[in-house]
Amino acid sequence: MTETKENRIKHSIMVMSGKGGVGKTTVAVNLGLGLALYGKEVGILDADITGPNVPKMLNIEDATLTGDEDQTIHPVELPVGSDSGIKVVSMAFVIGKDSPVVWRGPLKMQALKQFIETVTWGDLDYMLVDLPPGTSDEPLSIAQLLRPDGTIIVTTPQDLALLDARKAIDMSRALGIPVLGIVENMSGFTCPKCGGTIDLFKVGGGMKAAEELKVPFLGKIEIDPAICETGDSGMPFILNVQSKNAEAFDGIVRKIMAHYEGERGEPEPSRE
């Protein structure tokens, strides 16, 4: 647990990848929504300072952070279900959606420190940290400041992506942070006409890597154009209860809850 005078966070999880382009933010956002649909209070820290995409995926790009005279910052709050929600902090709220962040490392680290120490997160069941790709400054700073109790590694089935996923796992272990498991994204494609499965980027690499590295395999998410469309529209795919991928991701959410709480429940109805 991460606890300060204002914030009590039961579980903090870093969502990592060894390389970019594997859908890490998609996993982080849908995991957050999935947990909220089970009635959990969730915070999402968009720690990708130079490429903050979480607000876009949640359709809150035009929101801004507010603060008090004591220099505390209030996160943007998004209701989910009947009595739960998500709190979000992102650099995109500070600089605007079209402005680049041309900062060196120390400035990025200072921003992350502010987001963790001066934001009024309040009581959270889960804090999810959407990290930038790689294994450099940001993961190290988050680990020191937030003391996370788990990491989720996102990969695709290609050998190169799996090679970098192994580096992320090794880094997490070196920092003493338990690896909750691997999510294999872009795992096969179901043809909408014939119903057959096409392995565009191979398949099963994430499970094989999990077995070799002795970490849990959380599940796989197929390639689906709807994932891109719903992410761009601000209604992530887990809110579509008819989606095969939504069902698959719900299974991942349940595994996370079972790991921490030993519980499995029924999600609340999703927002319209």
C-alpha positions in Angstrom: 0.0 0.0 0.0 1.1 3.5 -0.8 -0.1 5.9 1.9 0.3 9.6 2.6 -1.8 12.0 4.7 -4.2 12.5 1.8 -3.8 9.3 -0.3 -4.4 5.7 0.6 -3.7 3.4 -2.4 -4.2 -0.3 -1.7 -2.5 -1.7 -4.8 -0.3 0.1 -7.4 0.5 -1.6 -10.7 3.0 -0.5 -13.4 1.9 -1.5 -16.9 5.1 -2.0 -18.8 6.5 -3.0 -22.2 10.0 -3.3 -23.4 9.2 -1.6 -26.7 6.6 0.8 -28.2 3.6 -0.1 -30.4 2.4 -3.2 -28.5 -0.8 -1.6 -27.1 0.3 -0.9 -23.5 -2.0 2.1 -23.1 -4.9 0.1 -24.5 -4.3 -2.5 -21.8 -3.9 0.0 -19.0 -7.1 1.9 -19.8 -9.2 -1.2 -20.3 -7.9 -2.7 -17.2 -8.8 0.4 -15.3 -12.3 0.5 -16.7 -12.7 -3.2 -16.0 -11.8 -2.9 -12.4 -14.1 0.1 -12.0 -17.0 -1.9 -13.5 -16.5 -4.3 -10.5 -17.0 -1.4 -8.2 -13.3 -0.6 -7.5 -12.0 2.9 -7.1 -9.3 3.3 -9.7 -6.6 5.9 -10.5 -4.7 6.0 -13.8 -1.4 7.8 -13.8 -0.3 8.5 -17.4 3.4 8.4 -16.9 4.3 8.7 -20.5 5.2 12.4 -20.2 6.1 12.9 -23.9 3.4 10.8 -25.4 0.3 11.0 -23.1 -2.6 9.1 -24.8 -4.8 8.1 -21.9 -7.1 11.1 -22.1 -7.7 10.4 -25.8 -8.8 6.9 -25.1 -11.2 8.1 -22.4 -12.6 11.0 -24.3 -11.5 13.5 -21.7 -8.9 15.4 -23.8 -10.5 18.8 -23.1 -10.4 18.4 -19.4 -7.9 20.3 -17.2 -6.3 19.7 -13.8 -7.4 22.0 -11.0 -5.6 22.8 -7.8 -5.8 24.5 -4.4 -3.8 27.3 -2.8 -1.7 24.7 -1.0 -0.4 23.6 -4.4 -2.3 20.3 -4.3 -3.6 19.0 -7.7 -7.0 17.4 -8.2 -7.2 14.6 -10.8 -9.8 14.5 -13.5 -12.7 12.2 -12.4 -14.7 10.0 -14.7 -17.7 8.1 -13.4 -18.0 4.4 -14.3 -20.9 2.3 -13.3 -23.3 3.4 -10.6 -21.0 4.1 -7.7 -17.4 3.8 -8.9 -15.1 5.7 -11.2 -11.6 6.5 -12.5 -9.3 9.4 -11.5 -6.8 10.4 -14.2 -3.7 12.5 -14.2 -1.8 13.1 -17.5 0.6 15.7 -18.9 -2.0 16.1 -21.7 -4.2 18.0 -19.3 -1.4 20.5 -18.6 0.0 21.2 -22.1 -3.0 20.5 -24.3 -3.5 17.7 -26.8 -1.4 19.1 -29.7 1.6 20.5 -27.8 4.9 18.6 -27.7 6.8 18.1 -24.5 10.4 18.9 -25.4 11.9 18.1 -22.0 15.1 16.5 -20.7 15.1 13.7 -18.2 15.2 15.8 -14.9 12.1 17.8 -15.9 10.2 14.7 -16.7 11.2 13.2 -13.4 10.0 16.4 -11.6 6.6 16.2 -13.3 6.2 12.5 -12.2 7.1 13.4 -8.6 4.5 16.1 -8.6 1.8 13.8 -10.0 2.5 11.3 -7.3 3.1 13.5 -4.3 0.8 16.5 -4.8 -2.2 14.9 -6.5 -5.2 14.3 -4.2 -5.8 10.7 -5.3 -7.7 9.9 -2.1 -8.7 6.3 -1.4 -8.0 4.0 -4.3 -8.3 0.3 -4.6 -6.0 0.3 -7.6 -3.5 2.7 -9.0 -2.5 1.9 -12.6 0.7 3.5 -14.0 0.8 3.6 -17.8 4.6 3.8 -18.4 6.4 4.9 -21.5 8.1 2.0 -23.4 11.5 0.8 -22.3 13.4 0.4 -19.0 15.0 3.7 -18.3 14.3 6.8 -16.1 10.5 6.7 -15.7 10.1 3.1 -14.4 12.9 3.7 -12.0 11.4 6.9 -10.7 7.9 5.4 -10.4 9.4 2.4 -8.5 11.1 4.7 -6.0 8.3 7.2 -5.5 5.2 4.9 -5.6 6.6 1.6 -4.4 4.3 -0.4 -6.7 3.4 -4.0 -5.7 3.1 -5.4 -9.2 3.9 -5.1 -12.9 2.0 -6.2 -15.9 4.0 -6.8 -19.1 2.4 -6.2 -22.4 3.8 -7.8 -25.5 2.9 -9.0 -29.0 3.8 -12.5 -30.3 6.8 -11.5 -32.5 10.2 -12.6 -31.3 11.5 -9.0 -31.1 8.7 -7.9 -28.9 9.1 -10.9 -26.6 12.9 -10.2 -26.4 12.1 -6.7 -25.0 9.3 -8.1 -22.8 11.9 -10.3 -21.1 14.0 -7.2 -20.4 11.0 -5.5 -18.7 10.5 -8.6 -16.6 14.2 -8.7 -15.6 14.0 -5.0 -14.7 10.9 -5.5 -12.5 12.6 -8.4 -10.7 15.8 -6.3 -10.2 13.6 -3.6 -8.6 12.0 -6.2 -6.3 8.5 -5.7 -7.9 6.5 -8.9 -8.4 5.5 -9.6 -12.0 1.7 -10.2 -12.1 1.9 -11.6 -15.6 2.1 -11.2 -19.3 -0.7 -10.0 -21.7 -0.2 -11.0 -25.3 -1.8 -8.3 -27.5 -2.5 -8.5 -31.2 -2.7 -12.3 -30.9 -4.3 -13.6 -34.1 -7.1 -12.2 -36.2 -10.5 -13.8 -36.7 -11.7 -13.3 -40.3 -15.2 -11.7 -40.2 -16.3 -13.6 -43.4 -15.2 -17.2 -42.8 -14.6 -17.1 -39.0 -11.1 -18.6 -39.4 -8.1 -17.4 -37.4 -5.1 -15.9 -39.1 -1.9 -15.6 -37.1 -0.6 -12.4 -38.5 2.2 -12.0 -36.0 2.6 -15.6 -34.9 0.7 -16.7 -31.8 1.4 -18.2 -28.4 4.7 -16.4 -27.9 3.5 -14.6 -24.8 2.4 -17.9 -23.1 5.7 -19.5 -24.1 7.7 -16.6 -22.6 5.6 -16.8 -19.4 6.4 -20.5 -19.0 10.1 -19.9 -19.7 10.3 -17.0 -17.3 8.0 -18.6 -14.7 5.5 -15.8 -14.6 1.7 -16.0 -15.0 0.1 -15.7 -18.4 -2.8 -13.4 -18.0 -4.4 -13.8 -21.4 -4.4 -12.8 -25.0 -6.2 -10.1 -27.0 -6.9 -10.6 -30.7 -6.4 -8.0 -33.4 -9.7 -6.3 -33.9 -10.4 -3.1 -35.9 -13.0 -2.2 -33.3 -10.3 -1.8 -30.6 -8.8 1.0 -32.7 -12.2 2.6 -33.4 -13.4 2.4 -29.8 -10.1 3.8 -28.5 -10.2 6.7 -30.9 -13.8 7.4 -30.0 -13.2 7.4 -26.2 -15.3 4.3 -25.5 -12.7 1.5 -24.9 -13.6 -2.0 -26.0 -14.2 -3.5 -22.6 -17.4 -1.5 -22.4 -18.7 -3.5 -25.4 -20.1 -6.6 -23.6 -20.8 -8.3 -27.0 -17.1 -8.2 -27.9 -15.0 -11.4 -27.8 -12.1 -9.3 -26.8 -14.1 -7.6 -24.0 -14.8 -11.1 -22.6 -11.1 -12.0 -22.9 -10.1 -8.8 -21.1 -12.7 -9.3 -18.4 -10.9 -12.6 -17.7 -7.6 -10.7 -17.2 -9.4 -8.2 -14.8 -10.7 -11.1 -12.8 -7.2 -12.7 -12.5 -5.9 -9.4 -11.1 -8.6 -9.2 -8.5 -8.2 -12.8 -7.6 -4.4 -12.2 -7.1 -4.9 -9.3 -4.7 -8.3 -10.0 -3.2 -9.2 -13.6 -3.9 -12.5 -12.4 -5.3 -14.5 -12.8 -8.5 -17.7 -10.9 -9.0 -20.2 -9.6 -11.5 -19.4 -6.3 -13.2 -21.8 -3.4 -13.0 -23.6 -2.3 -16.2 -21.3 -0.3 -18.4 -22.0 3.4 -19.1 -24.0 4.3 -22.2 
